[in-house]
């Protein structure tokens, strides 16, 4: 009586590897697209947090504050305040807050740290609380309100 060897043949192994490659080819792009969507939603949430913090800061100090001011006053987290500097992104986005000279108005722009990888849209919010967006990496013009195509 001869013992039969158990295991996979080379052909069976190649079929399994091919199937895994096909599955990965479909799954990885969807995973990356989902990550961009999550990053953009996180940026929108951060902009809403900044808007609320600015209103609270203005009520307390009668002027709008910088991200550092609001972080010091414990109105936003340190990670969000640090995301205004290159090299320190929050969920794949940088946040640039601009104040008017009199500090009676403000605008905050959220830009993807790596265009196309961490996000594909820029967002802007100001003291009115209206969020605008554009899908042009180098543009500073925002004409589309959130919720519009």
N, C-alpha and C positions, 0 to 999 in steps of 0.2 A: 504494500500500500504506500502510495506516494503522498506526501503532505502538500497541500495546495497553499501557495503564498497569498497572503491578503495584502491589500493596499491598492493605491491608484496607479493606473498605467500612465505613461507619459501623455497620451492623447486625452485621457480623462482630466488630468491635471491642467493641460492647456485649455480645455473647454471651460473649466471652472475659473481660471484666471481671465479668460476672454469675457465671460459673463460678468465677473466683478468689474472689469474695465468698462464694459458697456453701462453698467449701473452707475459707476462713478462718473462717467461722461454726462449722464443726465442729472445726477444729484448735485454735483459740485457747482455748476452755474446757478442752480436754484438756491443753494445755500448762500452763495455770494450775494445774490440779489436780495435775499431775505436780510442779510447783514446790513446792506445799504439802507433798506427800509427801516430797520430797527434803529440805525444811527440817525436817520433823518427824524424819526419820531422822537428820539431822545433829545435832539437839538431843538425841536419844537417845544418840548416840555421845558427845556432849560430856558428858552426865550420867554415862555409864560411865567416861569419862576422869576426871571429877571424883571419882567414887567410888574409883577406883584411886589417884588422887593423895592423897585424904584418908587412905586406909589407909597409904600410904607415909609421909605427913607425920606421922601418929599414931605409926607405928613409930619414926620418927626423933626426934620431939620430945615424945612421950608426951602429946599433945593434938592435937585437930583444928584446922585452920587456915582462914583466910578465903581467898577467891579470890586476893587480893593476896599473902597469905603464900605460897601455893603457886606463884604466878607468880614471886615473888622467889627461891624455892627451885628454880626451873626445873622444876617438876613439871607445870605447865600453860602453855599459850601466853598471851602478853599479850592477844591478841584475846579469848580466853575470859574472862580476868580482867576485862577492860574491859566485857564484856557485862552487867555487873551494874548499869551506870549507864544511865539513860534517854538515848536518842539513840545509843547504841553497842550494836548488836545483832550477834550472831554467827549467820549463816545465818537471819536473820529472827526470832531468839528472844533474850529477855532471861533472865538467870540470877540468881536471888536465893538466896544461901546464908545460912542462919541457923545459928548455933552456940548450944548450951546455955550457961548461965552458967558452968558448970565446964569448958566446951569438951570434954566427954566424949561429946557427941552432936551430930549435925548433920543438916540437911535442906536440900536444894536444889530449887528449883522453877524450871522453864523455862516461860516464857509467850511466846506469839507477840507480836512487836512490833506487828503489825497484824492483829487477829483477822479470820479469814476470807480474808486475803490471803497472809500468810506462814505460817499454820497454823490449825488448827481444834481443837487439843487442848492442854491444859496437862499437863505431866509433873512428877512429884515422885520424888525418890530420897532415901534416908537411909542411915545407917551400916550398915543391914542389907543394902543393895544391891538392895532390891526397888523396882522402878519401877512407880508408879501413874499413872493418867491420869484426866482428866475432860474433857468437851466443853462446859463452861459457862464463858463468858468471865469472869464475875465471881465464880465459886465458888472457895473455898479448901478444899473437901471433896474428897478423893480416895478413891474406894471401889473402883475397878476396877484390878486388877493388869494389867500389860502382858501381852498374849496372851489376855486375856479380853474378851468383848464386853459 
